[in-house]
């Protein structure tokens, strides 16, 4: 039996994923071939829409789980992302328990939630309707994003909401909300991140975080984070392009 991404979140596995913003299926294929554990499809901070995300999912979802970050805590956006076949949802800017409850409800079919029943690609257009409907509430991962100082203040109440499978920390937005935009290594920003880490650990909730570099990823793994979103495809391409040019122009 295939182990779902949600089940892996609840295990002790370390999951290193790639944060994809390019709406190109071949880019998703590259990361799948490279051996990443999961793909983070970003519909919040990229030119990608649900149609483009579907292309990425079609390219790789039999090989690697695809988790969609929706643009906001919006029922229609969440429903559409699940209907195209996302194995999980990341909901940005969840700052209080009410927002967390809304996120969970939008991801779950009744009676556990309010997700609408559309016969779409997720159910293989009706050919796998019964097995999908039977397993969806158990298999879909609900991940909330903690990226504001208000969310850190409310973290205990947020984590008490049933149905949250994981927390994903956004260090850059968090630093901005603390008046220190981009200063992700600032002691106060790190203290806020550590508070989230400790509260998640006490409740056994999977801890995820964006890692801007491989060094950051190693640091976060050592701190107990098991779910890493390693950089973005655009940033990695920019770094590689700049490094290649420097190398090409270096004197022999």
Residue, then its C-alpha position, 0 to 999 in steps of 0.5 A: x500500500x502506498x504511503x501518503x504524504x500526510x502519513x509521511x508527515x506524521x512519521x519521523x521522515x525528513x522530507x526535502x522539497x523544492x519550491x517551484x514557481x516556474x509554470x513549466x512541467x519540465x522543471x518539475x520533472x528535473x526535480x523529480x529526477x533529482x530525487x526530491x521528496x516532495x514539490x511545493x507548487x507556489x500559487x501565491x508568489x509566482x505567475x503560476x495559476x491552477x492550470x499551470x499547476x495541473x501541468x506540473x502535477x500531471x508531469x510528476x505526481x506518480x513519482x513525487x507528491x505535489x503540495x499546492x500553496x494557495x494564494x490565500x485562505x480561500x475556499x474556491x482556491x483550495x477546492x480548485x487545487x485539491x480538484x486538480x489532484x494536489x496531495x496537500x495544501x499549504x495555506x498562507x498567513x494563518x494568524x489565529x485559530x479561526x483562520x486555522x479552522x477555516x483552512x482545515x474545513x475547506x480541505x475536508x469533505x463533510x461532515x469533517x469540513x465544507x469541501x464541495x464535491x466536484x467530479x474532477x481530475x482528483x477522482x479521475x473524472x469519476x473513474x475512481x470516484x468511490x476510492x478517492x472519496x473514501x480516502x480523501x479526508x485521510x490522505x490530504x495533508x493540511x499545512x498552515x503557514x506561520x509567517x507573522x508575529x501575530x501567528x507566533x503570539x497565537x501559536x498555542x491556540x492555532x495548534x489546538x485546532x483539530x486537523x492540522x497536519x503540519x506547520x510551515x514557517x516563512x522566515x522572510x515574511x516573519x522577519x518583515x512582520x517584526x520590523x526586520x525584513x530579510x533579517x532571518x538570522x536576527x536573534x529575535x526572529x530566530x527566537x520566534x521560530x524556535x517558539x514555533x518549533x517548541x510548541x509543534x514538538x510538544x503537540x507532535x505536529x510536523x514542522x516545516x520551514x523555507x530554507x534559503x540555502x542548503x546551509x539553512x536546511x541543515x541548520x533547520x533539520x538539526x533544530x528538529x524541522x523535518x519538512x524543508x522547502x529548499x529555496x526556489x527554482x528561480x533563485x537556484x537558476x539565478x545563482x547557477x547562472x551567475x556562478x557559471x558566468x563568473x567561472x567562465x570569465x575567470x582567468x585560466 
